[in-house]
């Protein structure tokens, strides 16, 4: 688990973080979570290290407004599956 005052991320199953600089690879900010940010030089293959399913929890993050229509909500749901 990686956690700060803005949220947390829990990676599924056993996660090998040997020799990883988590401060560079995982960013948790207000209303934002990034794993392997664009400026990152290394991205592990799918299913390895941090490139795997995870549960993300945001603290004190509320939508600015309701979804304008159901299609946007459906797109976001599909993207997250």
mmCIF file of the N, C-alpha and C atoms, coordinates in Angstrom:
data_MODEL
# 
_entry.id   MODEL 
# 
loop_
_atom_site.group_PDB 
_atom_site.id 
_atom_site.type_symbol 
_atom_site.label_atom_id 
_atom_site.label_alt_id 
_atom_site.label_comp_id 
_atom_site.label_asym_id 
_atom_site.label_entity_id 
_atom_site.label_seq_id 
_atom_site.pdbx_PDB_ins_code 
_atom_site.Cartn_x 
_atom_site.Cartn_y 
_atom_site.Cartn_z 
_atom_site.occupancy 
_atom_site.B_iso_or_equiv 
_atom_site.pdbx_formal_charge 
_atom_site.auth_seq_id 
_atom_site.auth_comp_id 
_atom_site.auth_asym_id 
_atom_site.auth_atom_id 
_atom_site.pdbx_PDB_model_num 
ATOM 1   N N  . UNK A 1 1  ? 0.841   -1.180  0.000   1.00 0.00 ? 1  UNK A N  1 
ATOM 2   C CA . UNK A 1 1  ? 0.000   0.000   0.000   1.00 0.00 ? 1  UNK A CA 1 
ATOM 3   C C  . UNK A 1 1  ? 0.887   1.244   0.000   1.00 0.00 ? 1  UNK A C  1 
ATOM 4   N N  . UNK A 1 2  ? 0.478   2.188   -0.816  1.00 0.00 ? 2  UNK A N  1 
ATOM 5   C CA . UNK A 1 2  ? 1.129   3.494   -0.840  1.00 0.00 ? 2  UNK A CA 1 
ATOM 6   C C  . UNK A 1 2  ? 0.052   4.496   -0.456  1.00 0.00 ? 2  UNK A C  1 
ATOM 7   N N  . UNK A 1 3  ? 0.350   5.351   0.519   1.00 0.00 ? 3  UNK A N  1 
ATOM 8   C CA . UNK A 1 3  ? -0.684  6.224   1.061   1.00 0.00 ? 3  UNK A CA 1 
ATOM 9   C C  . UNK A 1 3  ? -0.096  7.573   1.442   1.00 0.00 ? 3  UNK A C  1 
ATOM 10  N N  . UNK A 1 4  ? -0.892  8.622   1.238   1.00 0.00 ? 4  UNK A N  1 
ATOM 11  C CA . UNK A 1 4  ? -0.553  9.937   1.766   1.00 0.00 ? 4  UNK A CA 1 
ATOM 12  C C  . UNK A 1 4  ? -1.855  10.647  2.131   1.00 0.00 ? 4  UNK A C  1 
ATOM 13  N N  . UNK A 1 5  ? -1.819  11.933  2.372   1.00 0.00 ? 5  UNK A N  1 
ATOM 14  C CA . UNK A 1 5  ? -3.013  12.652  2.827   1.00 0.00 ? 5  UNK A CA 1 
ATOM 15  C C  . UNK A 1 5  ? -4.077  12.807  1.735   1.00 0.00 ? 5  UNK A C  1 
ATOM 16  N N  . UNK A 1 6  ? -3.732  12.529  0.474   1.00 0.00 ? 6  UNK A N  1 
ATOM 17  C CA . UNK A 1 6  ? -4.680  12.681  -0.635  1.00 0.00 ? 6  UNK A CA 1 
ATOM 18  C C  . UNK A 1 6  ? -5.361  11.378  -1.031  1.00 0.00 ? 6  UNK A C  1 
ATOM 19  N N  . UNK A 1 7  ? -4.741  10.244  -0.737  1.00 0.00 ? 7  UNK A N  1 
ATOM 20  C CA . UNK A 1 7  ? -5.342  8.977   -1.115  1.00 0.00 ? 7  UNK A CA 1 
ATOM 21  C C  . UNK A 1 7  ? -4.387  7.815   -0.915  1.00 0.00 ? 7  UNK A C  1 
ATOM 22  N N  . UNK A 1 8  ? -4.825  6.654   -1.433  1.00 0.00 ? 8  UNK A N  1 
ATOM 23  C CA . UNK A 1 8  ? -3.996  5.460   -1.315  1.00 0.00 ? 8  UNK A CA 1 
ATOM 24  C C  . UNK A 1 8  ? -4.168  4.594   -2.545  1.00 0.00 ? 8  UNK A C  1 
ATOM 25  N N  . UNK A 1 9  ? -3.191  3.729   -2.772  1.00 0.00 ? 9  UNK A N  1 
ATOM 26  C CA . UNK A 1 9  ? -3.257  2.754   -3.853  1.00 0.00 ? 9  UNK A CA 1 
ATOM 27  C C  . UNK A 1 9  ? -2.770  1.423   -3.306  1.00 0.00 ? 9  UNK A C  1 
ATOM 28  N N  . UNK A 1 10 ? -3.577  0.387   -3.529  1.00 0.00 ? 10 UNK A N  1 
ATOM 29  C CA . UNK A 1 10 ? -3.236  -0.963  -3.079  1.00 0.00 ? 10 UNK A CA 1 
ATOM 30  C C  . UNK A 1 10 ? -3.160  -1.837  -4.321  1.00 0.00 ? 10 UNK A C  1 
ATOM 31  N N  . UNK A 1 11 ? -2.008  -2.402  -4.586  1.00 0.00 ? 11 UNK A N  1 
ATOM 32  C CA . UNK A 1 11 ? -1.812  -3.256  -5.749  1.00 0.00 ? 11 UNK A CA 1 
ATOM 33  C C  . UNK A 1 11 ? -2.299  -4.666  -5.430  1.00 0.00 ? 11 UNK A C  1 
ATOM 34  N N  . UNK A 1 12 ? -2.925  -5.303  -6.415  1.00 0.00 ? 12 UNK A N  1 
ATOM 35  C CA . UNK A 1 12 ? -3.484  -6.642  -6.238  1.00 0.00 ? 12 UNK A CA 1 
ATOM 36  C C  . UNK A 1 12 ? -2.382  -7.686  -6.120  1.00 0.00 ? 12 UNK A C  1 
ATOM 37  N N  . UNK A 1 13 ? -2.600  -8.657  -5.229  1.00 0.00 ? 13 UNK A N  1 
ATOM 38  C CA . UNK A 1 13 ? -1.652  -9.758  -5.070  1.00 0.00 ? 13 UNK A CA 1 
ATOM 39  C C  . UNK A 1 13 ? -0.321  -9.302  -4.530  1.00 0.00 ? 13 UNK A C  1 
ATOM 40  N N  . UNK A 1 14 ? 0.656   -10.197 -4.630  1.00 0.00 ? 14 UNK A N  1 
ATOM 41  C CA . UNK A 1 14 ? 2.010   -9.850  -4.209  1.00 0.00 ? 14 UNK A CA 1 
ATOM 42  C C  . UNK A 1 14 ? 2.599   -8.882  -5.222  1.00 0.00 ? 14 UNK A C  1 
ATOM 43  N N  . UNK A 1 15 ? 3.277   -7.868  -4.716  1.00 0.00 ? 15 UNK A N  1 
ATOM 44  C CA . UNK A 1 15 ? 3.852   -6.852  -5.591  1.00 0.00 ? 15 UNK A CA 1 
ATOM 45  C C  . UNK A 1 15 ? 5.325   -6.672  -5.241  1.00 0.00 ? 15 UNK A C  1 
ATOM 46  N N  . UNK A 1 16 ? 6.184   -7.009  -6.193  1.00 0.00 ? 16 UNK A N  1 
ATOM 47  C CA . UNK A 1 16 ? 7.625   -6.893  -5.997  1.00 0.00 ? 16 UNK A CA 1 
ATOM 48  C C  . UNK A 1 16 ? 8.052   -5.451  -6.256  1.00 0.00 ? 16 UNK A C  1 
ATOM 49  N N  . UNK A 1 17 ? 8.455   -4.755  -5.202  1.00 0.00 ? 17 UNK A N  1 
ATOM 50  C CA . UNK A 1 17 ? 8.914   -3.375  -5.336  1.00 0.00 ? 17 UNK A CA 1 
ATOM 51  C C  . UNK A 1 17 ? 10.427  -3.261  -5.148  1.00 0.00 ? 17 UNK A C  1 
ATOM 52  N N  . UNK A 1 18 ? 11.098  -4.399  -5.262  1.00 0.00 ? 18 UNK A N  1 
ATOM 53  C CA . UNK A 1 18 ? 12.551  -4.416  -5.123  1.00 0.00 ? 18 UNK A CA 1 
ATOM 54  C C  . UNK A 1 18 ? 13.191  -3.479  -6.138  1.00 0.00 ? 18 UNK A C  1 
ATOM 55  N N  . UNK A 1 19 ? 14.075  -2.621  -5.672  1.00 0.00 ? 19 UNK A N  1 
ATOM 56  C CA . UNK A 1 19 ? 14.838  -1.674  -6.503  1.00 0.00 ? 19 UNK A CA 1 
ATOM 57  C C  . UNK A 1 19 ? 13.972  -0.652  -7.234  1.00 0.00 ? 19 UNK A C  1 
ATOM 58  N N  . UNK A 1 20 ? 12.753  -0.396  -6.759  1.00 0.00 ? 20 UNK A N  1 
ATOM 59  C CA . UNK A 1 20 ? 11.901  0.627   -7.363  1.00 0.00 ? 20 UNK A CA 1 
ATOM 60  C C  . UNK A 1 20 ? 11.953  1.897   -6.534  1.00 0.00 ? 20 UNK A C  1 
ATOM 61  N N  . UNK A 1 21 ? 12.031  3.037   -7.194  1.00 0.00 ? 21 UNK A N  1 
ATOM 62  C CA . UNK A 1 21 ? 11.960  4.325   -6.517  1.00 0.00 ? 21 UNK A CA 1 
ATOM 63  C C  . UNK A 1 21 ? 10.494  4.762   -6.535  1.00 0.00 ? 21 UNK A C  1 
ATOM 64  N N  . UNK A 1 22 ? 9.744   4.394   -5.504  1.00 0.00 ? 22 UNK A N  1 
ATOM 65  C CA . UNK A 1 22 ? 8.307   4.649   -5.470  1.00 0.00 ? 22 UNK A CA 1 
ATOM 66  C C  . UNK A 1 22 ? 7.975   6.131   -5.512  1.00 0.00 ? 22 UNK A C  1 
ATOM 67  N N  . UNK A 1 23 ? 8.859   6.976   -5.006  1.00 0.00 ? 23 UNK A N  1 
ATOM 68  C CA . UNK A 1 23 ? 8.622   8.426   -5.058  1.00 0.00 ? 23 UNK A CA 1 
ATOM 69  C C  . UNK A 1 23 ? 8.582   8.934   -6.496  1.00 0.00 ? 23 UNK A C  1 
ATOM 70  N N  . UNK A 1 24 ? 9.328   8.297   -7.394  1.00 0.00 ? 24 UNK A N  1 
ATOM 71  C CA . UNK A 1 24 ? 9.327   8.699   -8.800  1.00 0.00 ? 24 UNK A CA 1 
ATOM 72  C C  . UNK A 1 24 ? 8.234   7.996   -9.608  1.00 0.00 ? 24 UNK A C  1 
ATOM 73  N N  . UNK A 1 25 ? 7.863   6.791   -9.208  1.00 0.00 ? 25 UNK A N  1 
ATOM 74  C CA . UNK A 1 25 ? 6.940   5.980   -10.002 1.00 0.00 ? 25 UNK A CA 1 
ATOM 75  C C  . UNK A 1 25 ? 5.471   6.155   -9.641  1.00 0.00 ? 25 UNK A C  1 
ATOM 76  N N  . UNK A 1 26 ? 5.181   6.561   -8.407  1.00 0.00 ? 26 UNK A N  1 
ATOM 77  C CA . UNK A 1 26 ? 3.792   6.716   -7.965  1.00 0.00 ? 26 UNK A CA 1 
ATOM 78  C C  . UNK A 1 26 ? 3.590   8.127   -7.430  1.00 0.00 ? 26 UNK A C  1 
ATOM 79  N N  . UNK A 1 27 ? 2.609   8.822   -8.012  1.00 0.00 ? 27 UNK A N  1 
ATOM 80  C CA . UNK A 1 27 ? 2.296   10.183  -7.583  1.00 0.00 ? 27 UNK A CA 1 
ATOM 81  C C  . UNK A 1 27 ? 0.838   10.214  -7.148  1.00 0.00 ? 27 UNK A C  1 
ATOM 82  N N  . UNK A 1 28 ? 0.597   10.621  -5.915  1.00 0.00 ? 28 UNK A N  1 
ATOM 83  C CA . UNK A 1 28 ? -0.766  10.788  -5.411  1.00 0.00 ? 28 UNK A CA 1 
ATOM 84  C C  . UNK A 1 28 ? -0.906  12.239  -4.980  1.00 0.00 ? 28 UNK A C  1 
ATOM 85  N N  . UNK A 1 29 ? -1.768  12.950  -5.720  1.00 0.00 ? 29 UNK A N  1 
ATOM 86  C CA . UNK A 1 29 ? -2.037  14.360  -5.428  1.00 0.00 ? 29 UNK A CA 1 
ATOM 87  C C  . UNK A 1 29 ? -3.536  14.530  -5.243  1.00 0.00 ? 29 UNK A C  1 
ATOM 88  N N  . UNK A 1 30 ? -3.943  15.737  -4.910  1.00 0.00 ? 30 UNK A N  1 
ATOM 89  C CA . UNK A 1 30 ? -5.365  16.034  -4.784  1.00 0.00 ? 30 UNK A CA 1 
ATOM 90  C C  . UNK A 1 30 ? -6.064  15.714  -6.105  1.00 0.00 ? 30 UNK A C  1 
ATOM 91  N N  . UNK A 1 31 ? -7.042  14.804  -6.057  1.00 0.00 ? 31 UNK A N  1 
ATOM 92  C CA . UNK A 1 31 ? -7.838  14.371  -7.223  1.00 0.00 ? 31 UNK A CA 1 
ATOM 93  C C  . UNK A 1 31 ? -7.016  13.755  -8.348  1.00 0.00 ? 31 UNK A C  1 
ATOM 94  N N  . UNK A 1 32 ? -5.839  13.211  -8.065  1.00 0.00 ? 32 UNK A N  1 
ATOM 95  C CA . UNK A 1 32 ? -4.995  12.660  -9.129  1.00 0.00 ? 32 UNK A CA 1 
ATOM 96  C C  . UNK A 1 32 ? -4.105  11.544  -8.601  1.00 0.00 ? 32 UNK A C  1 
ATOM 97  N N  . UNK A 1 33 ? -4.056  10.454  -9.334  1.00 0.00 ? 33 UNK A N  1 
ATOM 98  C CA . UNK A 1 33 ? -3.119  9.365   -9.043  1.00 0.00 ? 33 UNK A CA 1 
ATOM 99  C C  . UNK A 1 33 ? -2.436  9.002   -10.346 1.00 0.00 ? 33 UNK A C  1 
ATOM 100 N N  . UNK A 1 34 ? -1.124  8.899   -10.314 1.00 0.00 ? 34 UNK A N  1 
ATOM 101 C CA . UNK A 1 34 ? -0.350  8.532   -11.496 1.00 0.00 ? 34 UNK A CA 1 
ATOM 102 C C  . UNK A 1 34 ? 0.636   7.439   -11.126 1.00 0.00 ? 34 UNK A C  1 
ATOM 103 N N  . UNK A 1 35 ? 0.664   6.380   -11.921 1.00 0.00 ? 35 UNK A N  1 
ATOM 104 C CA . UNK A 1 35 ? 1.670   5.336   -11.776 1.00 0.00 ? 35 UNK A CA 1 
ATOM 105 C C  . UNK A 1 35 ? 2.418   5.288   -13.101 1.00 0.00 ? 35 UNK A C  1 
ATOM 106 N N  . UNK A 1 36 ? 3.723   5.285   -13.038 1.00 0.00 ? 36 UNK A N  1 
ATOM 107 C CA . UNK A 1 36 ? 4.568   5.409   -14.224 1.00 0.00 ? 36 UNK A CA 1 
ATOM 108 C C  . UNK A 1 36 ? 4.220   6.695   -14.993 1.00 0.00 ? 36 UNK A C  1 
ATOM 109 N N  . UNK A 1 37 ? 4.476   7.865   -14.406 1.00 0.00 ? 37 UNK A N  1 
ATOM 110 C CA . UNK A 1 37 ? 4.175   9.124   -15.100 1.00 0.00 ? 37 UNK A CA 1 
ATOM 111 C C  . UNK A 1 37 ? 4.949   9.212   -16.424 1.00 0.00 ? 37 UNK A C  1 
ATOM 112 N N  . UNK A 1 38 ? 4.495   10.102  -17.304 1.00 0.00 ? 38 UNK A N  1 
ATOM 113 C CA . UNK A 1 38 ? 5.078   10.233  -18.647 1.00 0.00 ? 38 UNK A CA 1 
ATOM 114 C C  . UNK A 1 38 ? 6.592   10.423  -18.631 1.00 0.00 ? 38 UNK A C  1 
ATOM 115 N N  . UNK A 1 39 ? 7.087   11.171  -17.672 1.00 0.00 ? 39 UNK A N  1 
ATOM 116 C CA . UNK A 1 39 ? 8.535   11.432  -17.631 1.00 0.00 ? 39 UNK A CA 1 
ATOM 117 C C  . UNK A 1 39 ? 9.338   10.244  -17.105 1.00 0.00 ? 39 UNK A C  1 
ATOM 118 N N  . UNK A 1 40 ? 8.648   9.197   -16.691 1.00 0.00 ? 40 UNK A N  1 
ATOM 119 C CA . UNK A 1 40 ? 9.295   7.993   -16.172 1.00 0.00 ? 40 UNK A CA 1 
ATOM 120 C C  . UNK A 1 40 ? 10.018  7.253   -17.300 1.00 0.00 ? 40 UNK A C  1 
ATOM 121 N N  . UNK A 1 41 ? 11.245  6.842   -17.055 1.00 0.00 ? 41 UNK A N  1 
ATOM 122 C CA . UNK A 1 41 ? 12.047  6.150   -18.066 1.00 0.00 ? 41 UNK A CA 1 
ATOM 123 C C  . UNK A 1 41 ? 11.754  4.655   -18.141 1.00 0.00 ? 41 UNK A C  1 
ATOM 124 N N  . UNK A 1 42 ? 11.156  4.108   -17.084 1.00 0.00 ? 42 UNK A N  1 
ATOM 125 C CA . UNK A 1 42 ? 10.932  2.664   -16.997 1.00 0.00 ? 42 UNK A CA 1 
ATOM 126 C C  . UNK A 1 42 ? 9.445   2.381   -16.823 1.00 0.00 ? 42 UNK A C  1 
ATOM 127 N N  . UNK A 1 43 ? 8.925   1.449   -17.618 1.00 0.00 ? 43 UNK A N  1 
ATOM 128 C CA . UNK A 1 43 ? 7.576   0.951   -17.403 1.00 0.00 ? 43 UNK A CA 1 
ATOM 129 C C  . UNK A 1 43 ? 7.638   -0.559  -17.580 1.00 0.00 ? 43 UNK A C  1 
ATOM 130 N N  . UNK A 1 44 ? 7.321   -1.269  -16.516 1.00 0.00 ? 44 UNK A N  1 
ATOM 131 C CA . UNK A 1 44 ? 7.423   -2.719  -16.534 1.00 0.00 ? 44 UNK A CA 1 
ATOM 132 C C  . UNK A 1 44 ? 6.301   -3.342  -17.350 1.00 0.00 ? 44 UNK A C  1 
ATOM 133 N N  . UNK A 1 45 ? 6.511   -4.576  -17.845 1.00 0.00 ? 45 UNK A N  1 
ATOM 134 C CA . UNK A 1 45 ? 5.470   -5.257  -18.622 1.00 0.00 ? 45 UNK A CA 1 
ATOM 135 C C  . UNK A 1 45 ? 4.188   -5.434  -17.802 1.00 0.00 ? 45 UNK A C  1 
ATOM 136 N N  . UNK A 1 46 ? 3.063   -5.501  -18.492 1.00 0.00 ? 46 UNK A N  1 
ATOM 137 C CA . UNK A 1 46 ? 1.767   -5.663  -17.847 1.00 0.00 ? 46 UNK A CA 1 
ATOM 138 C C  . UNK A 1 46 ? 1.790   -6.893  -16.935 1.00 0.00 ? 46 UNK A C  1 
ATOM 139 N N  . UNK A 1 47 ? 1.338   -6.685  -15.708 1.00 0.00 ? 47 UNK A N  1 
ATOM 140 C CA . UNK A 1 47 ? 1.304   -7.762  -14.720 1.00 0.00 ? 47 UNK A CA 1 
ATOM 141 C C  . UNK A 1 47 ? 2.524   -7.829  -13.824 1.00 0.00 ? 47 UNK A C  1 
ATOM 142 N N  . UNK A 1 48 ? 3.557   -7.044  -14.120 1.00 0.00 ? 48 UNK A N  1 
ATOM 143 C CA . UNK A 1 48 ? 4.781   -7.064  -13.322 1.00 0.00 ? 48 UNK A CA 1 
ATOM 144 C C  . UNK A 1 48 ? 4.964   -5.755  -12.568 1.00 0.00 ? 48 UNK A C  1 
ATOM 145 N N  . UNK A 1 49 ? 5.629   -5.862  -11.426 1.00 0.00 ? 49 UNK A N  1 
ATOM 146 C CA . UNK A 1 49 ? 5.925   -4.706  -10.563 1.00 0.00 ? 49 UNK A CA 1 
ATOM 147 C C  . UNK A 1 49 ? 4.647   -3.894  -10.308 1.00 0.00 ? 49 UNK A C  1 
ATOM 148 N N  . UNK A 1 50 ? 4.612   -2.606  -10.693 1.00 0.00 ? 50 UNK A N  1 
ATOM 149 C CA . UNK A 1 50 ? 3.452   -1.745  -10.428 1.00 0.00 ? 50 UNK A CA 1 
ATOM 150 C C  . UNK A 1 50 ? 2.468   -1.685  -11.596 1.00 0.00 ? 50 UNK A C  1 
ATOM 151 N N  . UNK A 1 51 ? 2.782   -2.355  -12.700 1.00 0.00 ? 51 UNK A N  1 
ATOM 152 C CA . UNK A 1 51 ? 1.919   -2.327  -13.879 1.00 0.00 ? 51 UNK A CA 1 
ATOM 153 C C  . UNK A 1 51 ? 0.891   -3.464  -13.786 1.00 0.00 ? 51 UNK A C  1 
ATOM 154 N N  . UNK A 1 52 ? -0.007  -3.321  -12.813 1.00 0.00 ? 52 UNK A N  1 
ATOM 155 C CA . UNK A 1 52 ? -1.004  -4.350  -12.555 1.00 0.00 ? 52 UNK A CA 1 
ATOM 156 C C  . UNK A 1 52 ? -2.236  -3.714  -11.929 1.00 0.00 ? 52 UNK A C  1 
ATOM 157 N N  . UNK A 1 53 ? -3.277  -4.505  -11.762 1.00 0.00 ? 53 UNK A N  1 
ATOM 158 C CA . UNK A 1 53 ? -4.503  -3.984  -11.171 1.00 0.00 ? 53 UNK A CA 1 
ATOM 159 C C  . UNK A 1 53 ? -4.243  -3.457  -9.770  1.00 0.00 ? 53 UNK A C  1 
ATOM 160 N N  . UNK A 1 54 ? -5.005  -2.410  -9.438  1.00 0.00 ? 54 UNK A N  1 
ATOM 161 C CA . UNK A 1 54 ? -4.864  -1.794  -8.117  1.00 0.00 ? 54 UNK A CA 1 
ATOM 162 C C  . UNK A 1 54 ? -6.192  -1.164  -7.724  1.00 0.00 ? 54 UNK A C  1 
ATOM 163 N N  . UNK A 1 55 ? -6.352  -0.993  -6.434  1.00 0.00 ? 55 UNK A N  1 
ATOM 164 C CA . UNK A 1 55 ? -7.508  -0.277  -5.900  1.00 0.00 ? 55 UNK A CA 1 
ATOM 165 C C  . UNK A 1 55 ? -7.035  1.092   -5.455  1.00 0.00 ? 55 UNK A C  1 
ATOM 166 N N  . UNK A 1 56 ? -7.672  2.117   -6.007  1.00 0.00 ? 56 UNK A N  1 
ATOM 167 C CA . UNK A 1 56 ? -7.293  3.493   -5.694  1.00 0.00 ? 56 UNK A CA 1 
ATOM 168 C C  . UNK A 1 56 ? -8.395  4.133   -4.865  1.00 0.00 ? 56 UNK A C  1 
ATOM 169 N N  . UNK A 1 57 ? -8.022  4.763   -3.772  1.00 0.00 ? 57 UNK A N  1 
ATOM 170 C CA . UNK A 1 57 ? -8.961  5.482   -2.917  1.00 0.00 ? 57 UNK A CA 1 
ATOM 171 C C  . UNK A 1 57 ? -8.504  6.928   -2.818  1.00 0.00 ? 57 UNK A C  1 
ATOM 172 N N  . UNK A 1 58 ? -9.416  7.836   -3.129  1.00 0.00 ? 58 UNK A N  1 
ATOM 173 C CA . UNK A 1 58 ? -9.116  9.261   -3.021  1.00 0.00 ? 58 UNK A CA 1 
ATOM 174 C C  . UNK A 1 58 ? -9.798  9.807   -1.769  1.00 0.00 ? 58 UNK A C  1 
ATOM 175 N N  . UNK A 1 59 ? -9.084  10.588  -0.983  1.00 0.00 ? 59 UNK A N  1 
ATOM 176 C CA . UNK A 1 59 ? -9.638  11.184  0.230   1.00 0.00 ? 59 UNK A CA 1 
ATOM 177 C C  . UNK A 1 59 ? -10.143 12.596  -0.085  1.00 0.00 ? 59 UNK A C  1 
ATOM 178 N N  . UNK A 1 60 ? -11.311 12.918  0.421   1.00 0.00 ? 60 UNK A N  1 
ATOM 179 C CA . UNK A 1 60 ? -11.892 14.261  0.278   1.00 0.00 ? 60 UNK A CA 1 
ATOM 180 C C  . UNK A 1 60 ? -11.904 14.739  -1.182  1.00 0.00 ? 60 UNK A C  1 
ATOM 181 N N  . UNK A 1 61 ? -12.237 13.851  -2.092  1.00 0.00 ? 61 UNK A N  1 
ATOM 182 C CA . UNK A 1 61 ? -12.349 14.208  -3.504  1.00 0.00 ? 61 UNK A CA 1 
ATOM 183 C C  . UNK A 1 61 ? -13.805 14.051  -3.914  1.00 0.00 ? 61 UNK A C  1 
ATOM 184 N N  . UNK A 1 62 ? -14.413 15.130  -4.287  1.00 0.00 ? 62 UNK A N  1 
ATOM 185 C CA . UNK A 1 62 ? -15.815 15.129  -4.666  1.00 0.00 ? 62 UNK A CA 1 
ATOM 186 C C  . UNK A 1 62 ? -15.944 15.691  -6.075  1.00 0.00 ? 62 UNK A C  1 
ATOM 187 N N  . UNK A 1 63 ? -16.912 15.197  -6.849  1.00 0.00 ? 63 UNK A N  1 
ATOM 188 C CA . UNK A 1 63 ? -17.079 15.740  -8.205  1.00 0.00 ? 63 UNK A CA 1 
ATOM 189 C C  . UNK A 1 63 ? -17.485 17.203  -8.154  1.00 0.00 ? 63 UNK A C  1 
ATOM 190 N N  . UNK A 1 64 ? -17.007 17.960  -9.120  1.00 0.00 ? 64 UNK A N  1 
ATOM 191 C CA . UNK A 1 64 ? -17.377 19.371  -9.197  1.00 0.00 ? 64 UNK A CA 1 
ATOM 192 C C  . UNK A 1 64 ? -18.845 19.517  -9.574  1.00 0.00 ? 64 UNK A C  1 
ATOM 193 N N  . UNK A 1 65 ? -19.341 18.560  -10.363 1.00 0.00 ? 65 UNK A N  1 
ATOM 194 C CA . UNK A 1 65 ? -20.746 18.553  -10.749 1.00 0.00 ? 65 UNK A CA 1 
ATOM 195 C C  . UNK A 1 65 ? -21.113 17.130  -11.157 1.00 0.00 ? 65 UNK A C  1 
ATOM 196 N N  . UNK A 1 66 ? -22.366 16.880  -11.312 1.00 0.00 ? 66 UNK A N  1 
ATOM 197 C CA . UNK A 1 66 ? -22.823 15.570  -11.745 1.00 0.00 ? 66 UNK A CA 1 
ATOM 198 C C  . UNK A 1 66 ? -22.381 15.334  -13.185 1.00 0.00 ? 66 UNK A C  1 
ATOM 199 N N  . UNK A 1 67 ? -22.329 14.059  -13.588 1.00 0.00 ? 67 UNK A N  1 
ATOM 200 C CA . UNK A 1 67 ? -22.032 13.751  -14.984 1.00 0.00 ? 67 UNK A CA 1 
ATOM 201 C C  . UNK A 1 67 ? -23.085 14.406  -15.867 1.00 0.00 ? 67 UNK A C  1 
ATOM 202 N N  . UNK A 1 68 ? -22.669 15.064  -16.943 1.00 0.00 ? 68 UNK A N  1 
ATOM 203 C CA . UNK A 1 68 ? -23.633 15.756  -17.795 1.00 0.00 ? 68 UNK A CA 1 
ATOM 204 C C  . UNK A 1 68 ? -24.625 14.797  -18.465 1.00 0.00 ? 68 UNK A C  1 
ATOM 205 N N  . UNK A 1 69 ? -24.176 13.586  -18.748 1.00 0.00 ? 69 UNK A N  1 
ATOM 206 C CA . UNK A 1 69 ? -25.083 12.589  -19.308 1.00 0.00 ? 69 UNK A CA 1 
ATOM 207 C C  . UNK A 1 69 ? -24.560 11.195  -18.984 1.00 0.00 ? 69 UNK A C  1 
ATOM 208 N N  . UNK A 1 70 ? -25.399 10.213  -19.161 1.00 0.00 ? 70 UNK A N  1 
ATOM 209 C CA . UNK A 1 70 ? -25.041 8.840   -18.812 1.00 0.00 ? 70 UNK A CA 1 
ATOM 210 C C  . UNK A 1 70 ? -23.926 8.280   -19.692 1.00 0.00 ? 70 UNK A C  1 
ATOM 211 N N  . UNK A 1 71 ? -23.794 8.775   -20.942 1.00 0.00 ? 71 UNK A N  1 
ATOM 212 C CA . UNK A 1 71 ? -22.771 8.220   -21.831 1.00 0.00 ? 71 UNK A CA 1 
ATOM 213 C C  . UNK A 1 71 ? -21.368 8.459   -21.279 1.00 0.00 ? 71 UNK A C  1 
ATOM 214 N N  . UNK A 1 72 ? -21.119 9.611   -20.678 1.00 0.00 ? 72 UNK A N  1 
ATOM 215 C CA . UNK A 1 72 ? -19.816 9.897   -20.079 1.00 0.00 ? 72 UNK A CA 1 
ATOM 216 C C  . UNK A 1 72 ? -19.558 8.953   -18.905 1.00 0.00 ? 72 UNK A C  1 
ATOM 217 N N  . UNK A 1 73 ? -20.575 8.719   -18.099 1.00 0.00 ? 73 UNK A N  1 
ATOM 218 C CA . UNK A 1 73 ? -20.453 7.801   -16.972 1.00 0.00 ? 73 UNK A CA 1 
ATOM 219 C C  . UNK A 1 73 ? -20.141 6.387   -17.469 1.00 0.00 ? 73 UNK A C  1 
ATOM 220 N N  . UNK A 1 74 ? -20.812 5.961   -18.545 1.00 0.00 ? 74 UNK A N  1 
ATOM 221 C CA . UNK A 1 74 ? -20.575 4.634   -19.114 1.00 0.00 ? 74 UNK A CA 1 
ATOM 222 C C  . UNK A 1 74 ? -19.156 4.514   -19.686 1.00 0.00 ? 74 UNK A C  1 
ATOM 223 N N  . UNK A 1 75 ? -18.664 5.569   -20.336 1.00 0.00 ? 75 UNK A N  1 
ATOM 224 C CA . UNK A 1 75 ? -17.305 5.559   -20.891 1.00 0.00 ? 75 UNK A CA 1 
ATOM 225 C C  . UNK A 1 75 ? -16.266 5.414   -19.780 1.00 0.00 ? 75 UNK A C  1 
ATOM 226 N N  . UNK A 1 76 ? -16.455 6.155   -18.702 1.00 0.00 ? 76 UNK A N  1 
ATOM 227 C CA . UNK A 1 76 ? -15.525 6.088   -17.577 1.00 0.00 ? 76 UNK A CA 1 
ATOM 228 C C  . UNK A 1 76 ? -15.562 4.702   -16.946 1.00 0.00 ? 76 UNK A C  1 
ATOM 229 N N  . UNK A 1 77 ? -16.731 4.149   -16.769 1.00 0.00 ? 77 UNK A N  1 
ATOM 230 C CA . UNK A 1 77 ? -16.861 2.809   -16.192 1.00 0.00 ? 77 UNK A CA 1 
ATOM 231 C C  . UNK A 1 77 ? -16.166 1.777   -17.070 1.00 0.00 ? 77 UNK A C  1 
ATOM 232 N N  . UNK A 1 78 ? -16.371 1.847   -18.392 1.00 0.00 ? 78 UNK A N  1 
ATOM 233 C CA . UNK A 1 78 ? -15.745 0.910   -19.313 1.00 0.00 ? 78 UNK A CA 1 
ATOM 234 C C  . UNK A 1 78 ? -14.229 1.034   -19.298 1.00 0.00 ? 78 UNK A C  1 
ATOM 235 N N  . UNK A 1 79 ? -13.730 2.263   -19.201 1.00 0.00 ? 79 UNK A N  1 
ATOM 236 C CA . UNK A 1 79 ? -12.296 2.509   -19.172 1.00 0.00 ? 79 UNK A CA 1 
ATOM 237 C C  . UNK A 1 79 ? -11.644 1.867   -17.938 1.00 0.00 ? 79 UNK A C  1 
ATOM 238 N N  . UNK A 1 80 ? -12.358 1.875   -16.825 1.00 0.00 ? 80 UNK A N  1 
ATOM 239 C CA . UNK A 1 80 ? -11.817 1.379   -15.569 1.00 0.00 ? 80 UNK A CA 1 
ATOM 240 C C  . UNK A 1 80 ? -11.913 -0.145  -15.433 1.00 0.00 ? 80 UNK A C  1 
ATOM 241 N N  . UNK A 1 81 ? -12.658 -0.788  -16.297 1.00 0.00 ? 81 UNK A N  1 
ATOM 242 C CA . UNK A 1 81 ? -12.817 -2.246  -16.191 1.00 0.00 ? 81 UNK A CA 1 
ATOM 243 C C  . UNK A 1 81 ? -11.663 -2.988  -16.798 1.00 0.00 ? 81 UNK A C  1 
# 
